[in-house]
Amino acid sequence: WDFIDGQNQIVVTGMEGMVPSKASLVTGMDPDLKGYNFTQLWVMDIVEREDKKHGQEFTTWARDKIAGHKYFEEGAARAIPNTLRAVEPNVHPDGTKIVFCQYSDGTQNLATINLDGTDKQMLTDFHDGTWMQTPKWSPDGKYIAVAIFRNYRQNLYLYDVEAGTFEAITWDAWEEMDVEWTADGSELFFTADPTGVHNIFAMDLESRDVRQITNVVGSAQSGILTPEGNLIYNYYS
């Protein structure tokens, strides 16, 4: 999932049928007439509401409940057309479109689409079991950084949007993933396991020098940078 910059909205990976009607929540009847339920991308409003629990009143973003089940306010979750089997959305810096991965027959490909489901463009056409993870726009929107698993290797690539070409920025035996741009686009943070333990590293994209950021004994993954430049990550112990 990802925030839409400047809006109280997020884009998320969900399922086709993840927004049941209030009637189906009350009755417990929500028939699946197709027999399948693919992933799909959704735009969701962040809805604030007042709530009260244990005698305390507060403002929350959590959804309200009906018949014990959380539900979406009408219109608060809208499916993006043409995004069946889509995962890993990332919103363009201008907030108008997203890049995502789309899977089919054991292979993922890279695509972009406007938030209203128009102008879908497939950036790759793999048919060989290629798998991708966390595509991220550069701050200027000129590049997409992505981890790609091909030929028993997972490395980091930069996709030049204008030229339509890939450049491998790592090429080694260990696994790299979880790319994250700095605000000025000069560095790329990522997770790698050269010692057998996942830690977070940063690469200077001009010199291609790499420095290690974390040094844990469990695992450090899924790093993101706050607007102030601080690193938040998952730490396993």
Secondary structure, 3 states (H helix, E strand, C coil): CEECCCCCEEEEEEECCCCCCHHHHHHCCCCCCCCCCCEEEEEEECCCEEEEECCEEEEECCCCEECCEECCCCCCEEECCCCCCEEEEEECCCCCEEEEEEEECCEEEEEEEECCCCCCEECCCCCCCCEEEEEEECCCCCEEEEEEEECCEEEEEEEECCCCEEEECCCCCCCEEEEEECCCCCEEEEEECCCCCCEEEEEECCCCCEEECCCCCCEEEEEEECCCCCEEEEEEC
